Amino acid sequence: MQQAAPTREGPRVNEDIRVPQVRLIDADGEMIGVMTTRDALARAFSVGLDLLEISPTAEPPVVKILDYGKFKYEQQKKKNEARKKQKVVEIKEVKVRPSTNENDYQTKFKAMQSFLKDGDKVKVSLRFKGREMAHQELGIKMLERIRLEMEEQAKVEQMPRLENRQMIMVLAPR
């Protein structure tokens, strides 16, 4: 009868392995073969190491003789390396107005390009003040211009939508 996979965090070690027979791999990586769990434990303890369950679902389960403390340390190191390599995507916000003049527009456009180059998303907020709400087409035209000029570097993740007095569009790097 096959025992269920480990319930606690991580693989089973030493006395936690409660199956009658196991397939043993020694500390050098040599396949020893199928034997009773008690004999495998005795071999591990005789060389001053632990018995670790590598493949609990195999028939019989595969165990290996190794230093469990060192094994846990290596696993933690691998996890930390993976965490270092992953990039956290930030959302950078650029605020424009329907009446933003050309020089300001070019400055904001360059900022958006550099954010996208760094792998960040860009949230373009276009705020309407006072009577500008009556001319939303100017805002739509501004966001459309940004979308067309950014087409090569970015894709639109969220199309422009109106929230209260501002229009929001989100761009993501290609």
PyMOL commands that place a pseudoatom at each C-alpha (Angstrom):
pseudoatom trace, name=CA, resn=MET, resi=1, chain=A, elem=C, hetatm=0, pos=[0.000, 0.000, 0.000]
pseudoatom trace, name=CA, resn=GLN, resi=2, chain=A, elem=C, hetatm=0, pos=[1.367, 3.421, -1.067]
pseudoatom trace, name=CA, resn=GLN, resi=3, chain=A, elem=C, hetatm=0, pos=[1.519, 6.067, 1.652]
pseudoatom trace, name=CA, resn=ALA, resi=4, chain=A, elem=C, hetatm=0, pos=[0.343, 9.597, 0.906]
pseudoatom trace, name=CA, resn=ALA, resi=5, chain=A, elem=C, hetatm=0, pos=[2.857, 12.285, -0.067]
pseudoatom trace, name=CA, resn=PRO, resi=6, chain=A, elem=C, hetatm=0, pos=[4.343, 14.346, 2.769]
pseudoatom trace, name=CA, resn=THR, resi=7, chain=A, elem=C, hetatm=0, pos=[1.919, 16.715, 4.490]
pseudoatom trace, name=CA, resn=ARG, resi=8, chain=A, elem=C, hetatm=0, pos=[4.426, 18.911, 6.312]
pseudoatom trace, name=CA, resn=GLU, resi=9, chain=A, elem=C, hetatm=0, pos=[6.629, 21.436, 4.520]
pseudoatom trace, name=CA, resn=GLY, resi=10, chain=A, elem=C, hetatm=0, pos=[9.406, 19.788, 2.500]
pseudoatom trace, name=CA, resn=PRO, resi=11, chain=A, elem=C, hetatm=0, pos=[10.355, 16.126, 1.998]
pseudoatom trace, name=CA, resn=ARG, resi=12, chain=A, elem=C, hetatm=0, pos=[10.252, 13.443, 4.703]
pseudoatom trace, name=CA, resn=VAL, resi=13, chain=A, elem=C, hetatm=0, pos=[13.495, 12.730, 6.552]
pseudoatom trace, name=CA, resn=ASN, resi=14, chain=A, elem=C, hetatm=0, pos=[14.779, 9.766, 8.626]
pseudoatom trace, name=CA, resn=GLU, resi=15, chain=A, elem=C, hetatm=0, pos=[12.006, 8.415, 10.941]
pseudoatom trace, name=CA, resn=ASP, resi=16, chain=A, elem=C, hetatm=0, pos=[9.293, 10.359, 9.057]
pseudoatom trace, name=CA, resn=ILE, resi=17, chain=A, elem=C, hetatm=0, pos=[9.663, 7.863, 6.195]
pseudoatom trace, name=CA, resn=ARG, resi=18, chain=A, elem=C, hetatm=0, pos=[7.069, 5.227, 7.103]
pseudoatom trace, name=CA, resn=VAL, resi=19, chain=A, elem=C, hetatm=0, pos=[7.003, 2.846, 4.132]
pseudoatom trace, name=CA, resn=PRO, resi=20, chain=A, elem=C, hetatm=0, pos=[8.150, -0.790, 4.375]
pseudoatom trace, name=CA, resn=GLN, resi=21, chain=A, elem=C, hetatm=0, pos=[10.559, -0.673, 1.406]
pseudoatom trace, name=CA, resn=VAL, resi=22, chain=A, elem=C, hetatm=0, pos=[12.555, 2.044, -0.337]
pseudoatom trace, name=CA, resn=ARG, resi=23, chain=A, elem=C, hetatm=0, pos=[14.895, 2.378, -3.312]
pseudoatom trace, name=CA, resn=LEU, resi=24, chain=A, elem=C, hetatm=0, pos=[18.193, 3.685, -1.914]
pseudoatom trace, name=CA, resn=ILE, resi=25, chain=A, elem=C, hetatm=0, pos=[20.754, 6.017, -3.500]
pseudoatom trace, name=CA, resn=ASP, resi=26, chain=A, elem=C, hetatm=0, pos=[23.957, 6.461, -1.484]
pseudoatom trace, name=CA, resn=ALA, resi=27, chain=A, elem=C, hetatm=0, pos=[25.839, 9.703, -0.727]
pseudoatom trace, name=CA, resn=ASP, resi=28, chain=A, elem=C, hetatm=0, pos=[27.931, 9.394, -3.925]
pseudoatom trace, name=CA, resn=GLY, resi=29, chain=A, elem=C, hetatm=0, pos=[24.811, 9.102, -6.127]
pseudoatom trace, name=CA, resn=GLU, resi=30, chain=A, elem=C, hetatm=0, pos=[25.210, 5.325, -6.664]
pseudoatom trace, name=CA, resn=MET, resi=31, chain=A, elem=C, hetatm=0, pos=[21.988, 3.305, -6.922]
pseudoatom trace, name=CA, resn=ILE, resi=32, chain=A, elem=C, hetatm=0, pos=[22.073, 0.663, -4.145]
pseudoatom trace, name=CA, resn=GLY, resi=33, chain=A, elem=C, hetatm=0, pos=[18.659, -0.850, -4.827]
pseudoatom trace, name=CA, resn=VAL, resi=34, chain=A, elem=C, hetatm=0, pos=[15.453, -1.804, -3.012]
pseudoatom trace, name=CA, resn=MET, resi=35, chain=A, elem=C, hetatm=0, pos=[15.720, -2.557, 0.730]
pseudoatom trace, name=CA, resn=THR, resi=36, chain=A, elem=C, hetatm=0, pos=[13.748, -2.137, 3.925]
pseudoatom trace, name=CA, resn=THR, resi=37, chain=A, elem=C, hetatm=0, pos=[13.469, 1.368, 5.342]
pseudoatom trace, name=CA, resn=ARG, resi=38, chain=A, elem=C, hetatm=0, pos=[15.104, 0.217, 8.597]
pseudoatom trace, name=CA, resn=ASP, resi=39, chain=A, elem=C, hetatm=0, pos=[18.202, -1.044, 6.714]
pseudoatom trace, name=CA, resn=ALA, resi=40, chain=A, elem=C, hetatm=0, pos=[18.413, 2.189, 4.690]
pseudoatom trace, name=CA, resn=LEU, resi=41, chain=A, elem=C, hetatm=0, pos=[18.215, 4.251, 7.910]
pseudoatom trace, name=CA, resn=ALA, resi=42, chain=A, elem=C, hetatm=0, pos=[20.944, 2.115, 9.491]
pseudoatom trace, name=CA, resn=ARG, resi=43, chain=A, elem=C, hetatm=0, pos=[23.211, 2.730, 6.455]
pseudoatom trace, name=CA, resn=ALA, resi=44, chain=A, elem=C, hetatm=0, pos=[22.602, 6.497, 6.608]
pseudoatom trace, name=CA, resn=PHE, resi=45, chain=A, elem=C, hetatm=0, pos=[23.306, 6.699, 10.338]
pseudoatom trace, name=CA, resn=SER, resi=46, chain=A, elem=C, hetatm=0, pos=[26.425, 4.537, 9.995]
pseudoatom trace, name=CA, resn=VAL, resi=47, chain=A, elem=C, hetatm=0, pos=[28.027, 7.230, 7.805]
pseudoatom trace, name=CA, resn=GLY, resi=48, chain=A, elem=C, hetatm=0, pos=[26.654, 10.060, 9.984]
pseudoatom trace, name=CA, resn=LEU, resi=49, chain=A, elem=C, hetatm=0, pos=[24.166, 11.388, 7.415]
pseudoatom trace, name=CA, resn=ASP, resi=50, chain=A, elem=C, hetatm=0, pos=[20.378, 11.574, 6.969]
pseudoatom trace, name=CA, resn=LEU, resi=51, chain=A, elem=C, hetatm=0, pos=[17.926, 9.640, 4.832]
pseudoatom trace, name=CA, resn=LEU, resi=52, chain=A, elem=C, hetatm=0, pos=[15.873, 11.983, 2.605]
pseudoatom trace, name=CA, resn=GLU, resi=53, chain=A, elem=C, hetatm=0, pos=[12.845, 10.987, 0.555]
pseudoatom trace, name=CA, resn=ILE, resi=54, chain=A, elem=C, hetatm=0, pos=[13.524, 12.252, -2.992]
pseudoatom trace, name=CA, resn=SER, resi=55, chain=A, elem=C, hetatm=0, pos=[10.543, 10.818, -4.883]
pseudoatom trace, name=CA, resn=PRO, resi=56, chain=A, elem=C, hetatm=0, pos=[7.637, 9.888, -2.569]
pseudoatom trace, name=CA, resn=THR, resi=57, chain=A, elem=C, hetatm=0, pos=[5.278, 8.925, -5.418]
pseudoatom trace, name=CA, resn=ALA, resi=58, chain=A, elem=C, hetatm=0, pos=[7.575, 6.296, -6.984]
pseudoatom trace, name=CA, resn=GLU, resi=59, chain=A, elem=C, hetatm=0, pos=[6.996, 2.604, -6.277]
pseudoatom trace, name=CA, resn=PRO, resi=60, chain=A, elem=C, hetatm=0, pos=[8.872, 1.993, -3.970]
pseudoatom trace, name=CA, resn=PRO, resi=61, chain=A, elem=C, hetatm=0, pos=[9.732, 5.586, -2.881]
pseudoatom trace, name=CA, resn=VAL, resi=62, chain=A, elem=C, hetatm=0, pos=[13.267, 6.758, -3.752]
pseudoatom trace, name=CA, resn=VAL, resi=63, chain=A, elem=C, hetatm=0, pos=[15.447, 7.889, -0.825]
pseudoatom trace, name=CA, resn=LYS, resi=64, chain=A, elem=C, hetatm=0, pos=[18.969, 9.303, -0.746]
pseudoatom trace, name=CA, resn=ILE, resi=65, chain=A, elem=C, hetatm=0, pos=[21.674, 9.419, 1.905]
pseudoatom trace, name=CA, resn=LEU, resi=66, chain=A, elem=C, hetatm=0, pos=[22.805, 13.038, 2.403]
pseudoatom trace, name=CA, resn=ASP, resi=67, chain=A, elem=C, hetatm=0, pos=[23.382, 15.821, 4.937]
pseudoatom trace, name=CA, resn=TYR, resi=68, chain=A, elem=C, hetatm=0, pos=[19.888, 17.300, 5.425]
pseudoatom trace, name=CA, resn=GLY, resi=69, chain=A, elem=C, hetatm=0, pos=[21.168, 20.594, 6.878]
pseudoatom trace, name=CA, resn=LYS, resi=70, chain=A, elem=C, hetatm=0, pos=[23.368, 21.156, 3.847]
pseudoatom trace, name=CA, resn=PHE, resi=71, chain=A, elem=C, hetatm=0, pos=[20.494, 20.163, 1.539]
pseudoatom trace, name=CA, resn=LYS, resi=72, chain=A, elem=C, hetatm=0, pos=[18.158, 22.750, 3.151]
pseudoatom trace, name=CA, resn=TYR, resi=73, chain=A, elem=C, hetatm=0, pos=[20.881, 25.406, 2.906]
pseudoatom trace, name=CA, resn=GLU, resi=74, chain=A, elem=C, hetatm=0, pos=[21.356, 24.723, -0.830]
pseudoatom trace, name=CA, resn=GLN, resi=75, chain=A, elem=C, hetatm=0, pos=[17.586, 24.872, -1.434]
pseudoatom trace, name=CA, resn=GLN, resi=76, chain=A, elem=C, hetatm=0, pos=[17.375, 28.224, 0.381]
pseudoatom trace, name=CA, resn=LYS, resi=77, chain=A, elem=C, hetatm=0, pos=[20.290, 29.573, -1.680]
pseudoatom trace, name=CA, resn=LYS, resi=78, chain=A, elem=C, hetatm=0, pos=[18.556, 28.555, -4.922]
pseudoatom trace, name=CA, resn=LYS, resi=79, chain=A, elem=C, hetatm=0, pos=[15.326, 30.228, -3.793]
pseudoatom trace, name=CA, resn=ASN, resi=80, chain=A, elem=C, hetatm=0, pos=[17.180, 33.459, -2.944]
pseudoatom trace, name=CA, resn=GLU, resi=81, chain=A, elem=C, hetatm=0, pos=[18.942, 33.462, -6.340]
pseudoatom trace, name=CA, resn=ALA, resi=82, chain=A, elem=C, hetatm=0, pos=[15.603, 33.073, -8.115]
pseudoatom trace, name=CA, resn=ARG, resi=83, chain=A, elem=C, hetatm=0, pos=[14.158, 35.931, -6.054]
pseudoatom trace, name=CA, resn=LYS, resi=84, chain=A, elem=C, hetatm=0, pos=[17.075, 38.198, -7.024]
pseudoatom trace, name=CA, resn=LYS, resi=85, chain=A, elem=C, hetatm=0, pos=[16.597, 37.522, -10.712]
pseudoatom trace, name=CA, resn=GLN, resi=86, chain=A, elem=C, hetatm=0, pos=[12.885, 38.308, -10.903]
pseudoatom trace, name=CA, resn=LYS, resi=87, chain=A, elem=C, hetatm=0, pos=[11.929, 41.824, -11.987]
pseudoatom trace, name=CA, resn=VAL, resi=88, chain=A, elem=C, hetatm=0, pos=[9.161, 43.641, -10.163]
pseudoatom trace, name=CA, resn=VAL, resi=89, chain=A, elem=C, hetatm=0, pos=[7.122, 45.564, -12.719]
pseudoatom trace, name=CA, resn=GLU, resi=90, chain=A, elem=C, hetatm=0, pos=[6.259, 49.018, -11.472]
pseudoatom trace, name=CA, resn=ILE, resi=91, chain=A, elem=C, hetatm=0, pos=[3.569, 51.303, -12.801]
pseudoatom trace, name=CA, resn=LYS, resi=92, chain=A, elem=C, hetatm=0, pos=[4.903, 54.795, -13.501]
pseudoatom trace, name=CA, resn=GLU, resi=93, chain=A, elem=C, hetatm=0, pos=[2.383, 57.584, -13.886]
pseudoatom trace, name=CA, resn=VAL, resi=94, chain=A, elem=C, hetatm=0, pos=[2.633, 60.431, -16.379]
pseudoatom trace, name=CA, resn=LYS, resi=95, chain=A, elem=C, hetatm=0, pos=[0.101, 63.249, -16.069]
pseudoatom trace, name=CA, resn=VAL, resi=96, chain=A, elem=C, hetatm=0, pos=[-0.947, 65.253, -19.121]
pseudoatom trace, name=CA, resn=ARG, resi=97, chain=A, elem=C, hetatm=0, pos=[-3.658, 67.808, -19.842]
pseudoatom trace, name=CA, resn=PRO, resi=98, chain=A, elem=C, hetatm=0, pos=[-5.731, 68.349, -22.986]
pseudoatom trace, name=CA, resn=SER, resi=99, chain=A, elem=C, hetatm=0, pos=[-3.925, 71.687, -23.393]
pseudoatom trace, name=CA, resn=THR, resi=100, chain=A, elem=C, hetatm=0, pos=[-0.353, 70.379, -22.771]
pseudoatom trace, name=CA, resn=ASN, resi=101, chain=A, elem=C, hetatm=0, pos=[1.975, 72.351, -25.066]
pseudoatom trace, name=CA, resn=GLU, resi=102, chain=A, elem=C, hetatm=0, pos=[4.385, 70.665, -27.478]
pseudoatom trace, name=CA, resn=ASN, resi=103, chain=A, elem=C, hetatm=0, pos=[7.594, 71.065, -25.423]
pseudoatom trace, name=CA, resn=ASP, resi=104, chain=A, elem=C, hetatm=0, pos=[5.986, 69.601, -22.285]
pseudoatom trace, name=CA, resn=TYR, resi=105, chain=A, elem=C, hetatm=0, pos=[4.490, 66.816, -24.390]
pseudoatom trace, name=CA, resn=GLN, resi=106, chain=A, elem=C, hetatm=0, pos=[7.914, 65.894, -25.819]
pseudoatom trace, name=CA, resn=THR, resi=107, chain=A, elem=C, hetatm=0, pos=[9.459, 65.833, -22.320]
pseudoatom trace, name=CA, resn=LYS, resi=108, chain=A, elem=C, hetatm=0, pos=[6.697, 63.563, -21.005]
pseudoatom trace, name=CA, resn=PHE, resi=109, chain=A, elem=C, hetatm=0, pos=[6.947, 61.394, -24.132]
pseudoatom trace, name=CA, resn=LYS, resi=110, chain=A, elem=C, hetatm=0, pos=[10.693, 60.835, -23.534]
pseudoatom trace, name=CA, resn=ALA, resi=111, chain=A, elem=C, hetatm=0, pos=[9.978, 59.970, -19.897]
pseudoatom trace, name=CA, resn=MET, resi=112, chain=A, elem=C, hetatm=0, pos=[7.387, 57.396, -21.014]
pseudoatom trace, name=CA, resn=GLN, resi=113, chain=A, elem=C, hetatm=0, pos=[9.886, 55.890, -23.470]
pseudoatom trace, name=CA, resn=SER, resi=114, chain=A, elem=C, hetatm=0, pos=[12.530, 55.502, -20.750]
pseudoatom trace, name=CA, resn=PHE, resi=115, chain=A, elem=C, hetatm=0, pos=[10.006, 53.920, -18.331]
pseudoatom trace, name=CA, resn=LEU, resi=116, chain=A, elem=C, hetatm=0, pos=[8.982, 51.395, -20.986]
pseudoatom trace, name=CA, resn=LYS, resi=117, chain=A, elem=C, hetatm=0, pos=[12.638, 50.700, -21.848]
pseudoatom trace, name=CA, resn=ASP, resi=118, chain=A, elem=C, hetatm=0, pos=[13.249, 49.857, -18.163]
pseudoatom trace, name=CA, resn=GLY, resi=119, chain=A, elem=C, hetatm=0, pos=[10.402, 47.305, -18.345]
pseudoatom trace, name=CA, resn=ASP, resi=120, chain=A, elem=C, hetatm=0, pos=[7.880, 49.310, -16.328]
pseudoatom trace, name=CA, resn=LYS, resi=121, chain=A, elem=C, hetatm=0, pos=[4.261, 49.958, -17.223]
pseudoatom trace, name=CA, resn=VAL, resi=122, chain=A, elem=C, hetatm=0, pos=[3.102, 53.530, -17.822]
pseudoatom trace, name=CA, resn=LYS, resi=123, chain=A, elem=C, hetatm=0, pos=[-0.213, 54.912, -16.611]
pseudoatom trace, name=CA, resn=VAL, resi=124, chain=A, elem=C, hetatm=0, pos=[-1.143, 58.022, -18.600]
pseudoatom trace, name=CA, resn=SER, resi=125, chain=A, elem=C, hetatm=0, pos=[-3.556, 60.247, -16.654]
pseudoatom trace, name=CA, resn=LEU, resi=126, chain=A, elem=C, hetatm=0, pos=[-5.259, 63.070, -18.490]
pseudoatom trace, name=CA, resn=ARG, resi=127, chain=A, elem=C, hetatm=0, pos=[-7.022, 65.445, -16.101]
pseudoatom trace, name=CA, resn=PHE, resi=128, chain=A, elem=C, hetatm=0, pos=[-9.841, 67.785, -17.120]
pseudoatom trace, name=CA, resn=LYS, resi=129, chain=A, elem=C, hetatm=0, pos=[-10.350, 71.053, -15.231]
pseudoatom trace, name=CA, resn=GLY, resi=130, chain=A, elem=C, hetatm=0, pos=[-13.450, 73.209, -15.207]
pseudoatom trace, name=CA, resn=ARG, resi=131, chain=A, elem=C, hetatm=0, pos=[-15.080, 73.581, -18.623]
pseudoatom trace, name=CA, resn=GLU, resi=132, chain=A, elem=C, hetatm=0, pos=[-12.584, 71.228, -20.308]
pseudoatom trace, name=CA, resn=MET, resi=133, chain=A, elem=C, hetatm=0, pos=[-15.067, 68.432, -19.476]
pseudoatom trace, name=CA, resn=ALA, resi=134, chain=A, elem=C, hetatm=0, pos=[-17.261, 69.805, -22.271]
pseudoatom trace, name=CA, resn=HIS, resi=135, chain=A, elem=C, hetatm=0, pos=[-14.446, 69.053, -24.767]
pseudoatom trace, name=CA, resn=GLN, resi=136, chain=A, elem=C, hetatm=0, pos=[-13.513, 65.462, -23.978]
pseudoatom trace, name=CA, resn=GLU, resi=137, chain=A, elem=C, hetatm=0, pos=[-12.674, 64.896, -27.637]
pseudoatom trace, name=CA, resn=LEU, resi=138, chain=A, elem=C, hetatm=0, pos=[-9.466, 66.933, -27.074]
pseudoatom trace, name=CA, resn=GLY, resi=139, chain=A, elem=C, hetatm=0, pos=[-8.449, 64.505, -24.327]
pseudoatom trace, name=CA, resn=ILE, resi=140, chain=A, elem=C, hetatm=0, pos=[-9.256, 61.496, -26.494]
pseudoatom trace, name=CA, resn=LYS, resi=141, chain=A, elem=C, hetatm=0, pos=[-7.205, 63.034, -29.318]
pseudoatom trace, name=CA, resn=MET, resi=142, chain=A, elem=C, hetatm=0, pos=[-4.213, 63.521, -26.949]
pseudoatom trace, name=CA, resn=LEU, resi=143, chain=A, elem=C, hetatm=0, pos=[-4.332, 59.902, -25.694]
pseudoatom trace, name=CA, resn=GLU, resi=144, chain=A, elem=C, hetatm=0, pos=[-4.762, 58.625, -29.244]
pseudoatom trace, name=CA, resn=ARG, resi=145, chain=A, elem=C, hetatm=0, pos=[-1.643, 60.569, -30.290]
pseudoatom trace, name=CA, resn=ILE, resi=146, chain=A, elem=C, hetatm=0, pos=[0.320, 59.002, -27.416]
pseudoatom trace, name=CA, resn=ARG, resi=147, chain=A, elem=C, hetatm=0, pos=[-0.952, 55.540, -28.354]
pseudoatom trace, name=CA, resn=LEU, resi=148, chain=A, elem=C, hetatm=0, pos=[0.037, 55.931, -32.015]
pseudoatom trace, name=CA, resn=GLU, resi=149, chain=A, elem=C, hetatm=0, pos=[3.492, 57.357, -31.241]
pseudoatom trace, name=CA, resn=MET, resi=150, chain=A, elem=C, hetatm=0, pos=[4.177, 54.609, -28.675]
pseudoatom trace, name=CA, resn=GLU, resi=151, chain=A, elem=C, hetatm=0, pos=[2.939, 51.785, -30.914]
pseudoatom trace, name=CA, resn=GLU, resi=152, chain=A, elem=C, hetatm=0, pos=[6.420, 50.349, -31.569]
pseudoatom trace, name=CA, resn=GLN, resi=153, chain=A, elem=C, hetatm=0, pos=[7.597, 50.331, -27.932]
pseudoatom trace, name=CA, resn=ALA, resi=154, chain=A, elem=C, hetatm=0, pos=[4.334, 49.609, -26.099]
pseudoatom trace, name=CA, resn=LYS, resi=155, chain=A, elem=C, hetatm=0, pos=[0.991, 47.905, -26.330]
pseudoatom trace, name=CA, resn=VAL, resi=156, chain=A, elem=C, hetatm=0, pos=[-2.136, 49.339, -24.759]
pseudoatom trace, name=CA, resn=GLU, resi=157, chain=A, elem=C, hetatm=0, pos=[-2.978, 47.214, -21.733]
pseudoatom trace, name=CA, resn=GLN, resi=158, chain=A, elem=C, hetatm=0, pos=[-5.983, 49.292, -20.755]
pseudoatom trace, name=CA, resn=MET, resi=159, chain=A, elem=C, hetatm=0, pos=[-7.803, 51.417, -23.314]
pseudoatom trace, name=CA, resn=PRO, resi=160, chain=A, elem=C, hetatm=0, pos=[-8.581, 55.023, -22.342]
pseudoatom trace, name=CA, resn=ARG, resi=161, chain=A, elem=C, hetatm=0, pos=[-11.554, 55.285, -19.986]
pseudoatom trace, name=CA, resn=LEU, resi=162, chain=A, elem=C, hetatm=0, pos=[-13.110, 58.166, -18.137]
pseudoatom trace, name=CA, resn=GLU, resi=163, chain=A, elem=C, hetatm=0, pos=[-13.120, 58.159, -14.327]
pseudoatom trace, name=CA, resn=ASN, resi=164, chain=A, elem=C, hetatm=0, pos=[-14.715, 61.281, -12.834]
pseudoatom trace, name=CA, resn=ARG, resi=165, chain=A, elem=C, hetatm=0, pos=[-12.662, 64.175, -14.274]
pseudoatom trace, name=CA, resn=GLN, resi=166, chain=A, elem=C, hetatm=0, pos=[-9.754, 62.154, -15.658]
pseudoatom trace, name=CA, resn=MET, resi=167, chain=A, elem=C, hetatm=0, pos=[-9.057, 59.737, -18.476]
pseudoatom trace, name=CA, resn=ILE, resi=168, chain=A, elem=C, hetatm=0, pos=[-6.684, 56.858, -17.806]
pseudoatom trace, name=CA, resn=MET, resi=169, chain=A, elem=C, hetatm=0, pos=[-4.771, 54.654, -20.244]
pseudoatom trace, name=CA, resn=VAL, resi=170, chain=A, elem=C, hetatm=0, pos=[-2.190, 51.990, -19.290]
pseudoatom trace, name=CA, resn=LEU, resi=171, chain=A, elem=C, hetatm=0, pos=[0.712, 51.064, -21.586]
pseudoatom trace, name=CA, resn=ALA, resi=172, chain=A, elem=C, hetatm=0, pos=[2.890, 47.966, -21.166]
pseudoatom trace, name=CA, resn=PRO, resi=173, chain=A, elem=C, hetatm=0, pos=[6.281, 47.317, -22.829]
pseudoatom trace, name=CA, resn=ARG, resi=174, chain=A, elem=C, hetatm=0, pos=[6.304, 45.057, -25.902]
for i in range(1, 174): cmd.bond("trace and resi %d" % i, "trace and resi %d" % (i + 1))
show_as sticks, trace
zoom trace
